[in-house]
Amino acid sequence: MDRGLWRYTRHPNYFGDATVWWGFYLIAAGAGDGWLTVYSPLLMTFLLMQVSGVSLLERTLKRTKPQYEDYTRRTSAFFPWFPGR
């Protein structure tokens, strides 16, 4: 799939999930010691990018879909970015 959001990131759902966690942090940061909650979005972003989410799915897709390698060369893995050639 390389249409819509998938043209700019291979995993828009995981990026969206991380964005929600950062949004929760911004809300909490406005309350007293709420800035201390920064560890939650940091941990969730790390887990989505390195442990479960992206890395786990990438290994499976590279192994089972031969054309996926070309897609990885032209599309950002996590953060939305302009497609390459």
C-alpha positions in Angstrom: 0.0 0.0 0.0 1.6 3.3 -1.1 -1.4 5.6 -1.3 -2.8 8.2 1.1 -0.9 8.3 4.4 1.1 5.2 3.4 2.9 7.2 0.8 4.5 9.3 3.5 5.1 6.7 6.2 5.0 2.9 6.2 3.3 2.8 9.6 0.9 5.8 10.0 -1.1 3.9 12.6 1.9 3.5 14.9 2.9 7.2 14.3 -0.7 8.2 15.2 -0.5 6.2 18.4 2.7 7.9 19.4 1.1 11.3 18.6 -1.8 10.5 20.9 0.7 9.7 23.8 2.5 13.0 23.1 -0.8 14.8 23.2 -1.7 13.3 26.5 1.7 14.5 27.8 1.1 18.0 26.6 -2.2 18.1 28.5 -0.6 16.7 31.6 2.5 19.0 31.4 0.2 22.0 32.0 -0.6 20.8 35.5 2.0 21.4 38.3 4.5 18.5 38.1 2.8 17.1 35.0 6.0 17.5 33.0 7.3 14.5 34.9 4.9 12.4 32.8 7.3 12.8 29.8 8.5 9.3 30.5 5.2 7.7 29.3 5.3 9.1 25.7 9.1 8.5 25.5 8.6 4.8 26.6 5.7 4.3 24.2 7.4 5.8 21.3 10.5 3.7 21.9 8.3 0.5 22.2 6.4 1.3 19.0 9.6 2.0 17.1 12.1 -0.5 18.5 10.3 -3.4 20.3 6.9 -4.2 19.1 5.1 -2.2 16.4 7.4 -1.1 13.6 10.4 -3.4 14.0 8.4 -6.5 14.6 6.1 -5.9 11.6 9.1 -4.9 9.4 10.9 -8.2 10.0 7.8 -10.1 9.0 7.0 -8.0 5.9 10.6 -8.2 4.6 10.6 -11.9 4.9 7.2 -12.6 3.4 6.8 -9.8 0.7 9.7 -9.5 -1.8 8.5 -6.2 -3.2 8.5 -4.6 0.3 12.2 -3.9 0.1 11.6 -1.4 -2.7 8.8 0.3 -0.6 11.2 0.6 2.3 13.7 2.5 0.2 11.3 5.2 -0.8 9.0 5.5 2.2 9.9 6.6 5.8 9.4 3.9 8.4 7.8 6.0 11.2 7.9 9.8 10.9 5.9 11.0 7.8 8.2 12.4 5.2 8.2 13.1 1.5 8.5 9.9 -0.6 11.8 9.2 -2.2 12.4 7.8 -5.6 
